[in-house]
Amino acid sequence: MILFVTSSGIGRYAPVLFSVHMAAHMVLTMLAPILLVLGGPVTLALRALRPSPDPTLRGAREWVVELTHHPVTRMMAHPIMALGMYVVGLYAMYFTGLYELALRSHAAHLAMIAHLVGSGYFFFWLLIGVDPPPKPVPHPVRVLMLFVTMVFHAIFGLAIMQSTKLLASDWYTTLARDWGPSPLDDQRVGGGIAWAAGELPAAFVLAVIVAQWIRADGREQRRIERHAELSARSADNHVVDPHVSYNEYLARLDSRSRLDRK
């Protein structure tokens, strides 16, 4: 999908029509990252790549491990940082001169694509990723993060639809396009795409979060039941549960300290 929206007719007409660009934006920042994180690329790489035969040289597997545990990766995988990159980057790109810069500079255009895919990847990695993040995010927090982004996406789309100011006006007026809708009408269509295109992916992500939440609760319940069963067997066989023994040890220490103070 990334190759399709960047290297097909969509990628060719994206600098000409804002609506086409916004459709590509939605794919790069939502649909493609969702599919990437559900594919578990890090887990796949660690299972497929062999360790380096030379302990002094890093191979592909060692680089994957290094990048996964790098401090920068851990910082970008923090929920606040991932949410900020995903939401703030959206507004900063279009309501400053960054969007027009990406239209005029190929290097800036590549940086824009990297930001869209990267910010979407880190955000959805924390929400529904198969690869375990550096610090697990509780499921209620994941739902809250998803709803926050839905609200800000809707506000962004409505702001573009209702705006009377043309984004990257110097660029679009210079094109002198004599076909299709006017630049401002096309911009409003793009705003509608931004407002409506996120609904289905968001609903899908919410369904995945709920399903993962149910499975996690089921695993925790089974763990508790196994622990209770082991404790019951220990009691029947007159074997002291290690947790009970440790609690009794702490109680004895507490009683001794009280006697010493008296």
Sequence and secondary structure as in RCSB ss.txt:
>XXXX:A:sequence
MILFVTSSGIGRYAPVLFSVHMAAHMVLTMLAPILLVLGGPVTLALRALRPSPDPTLRGAREWVVELTHHPVTRM
MAHPIMALGMYVVGLYAMYFTGLYELALRSHAAHLAMIAHLVGSGYFFFWLLIGVDPPPKPVPHPVRVLMLFVTM
VFHAIFGLAIMQSTKLLASDWYTTLARDWGPSPLDDQRVGGGIAWAAGELPAAFVLAVIVAQWIRADGREQRRIE
RHAELSARSADNHVVDPHVSYNEYLARLDSRSRLDRK
>XXXX:A:secstr
 HHHHHHSHHHHHTTT HHHHHHHHHIIIIIHHHHHHHT HHHHHHHHS   SSTTS  HHHHHHHHHT HHHHH
HTSHHHHHHHHHHHHHHHHSSTHHHHHHH HHHHHHHHHHHHHHHHHHHHHHH SS  SS   HHHHHHHHHHHH
HHHHHHHHHHHH  S TTHHHHHHH   SSS HHHHHHHHHHHHHHTTHHHHHHHHHHHHHHHHHHHHHHHHHHH
HHHHHHHHHHHTT   HHHHHHHHHHHHHHHHHHHH 
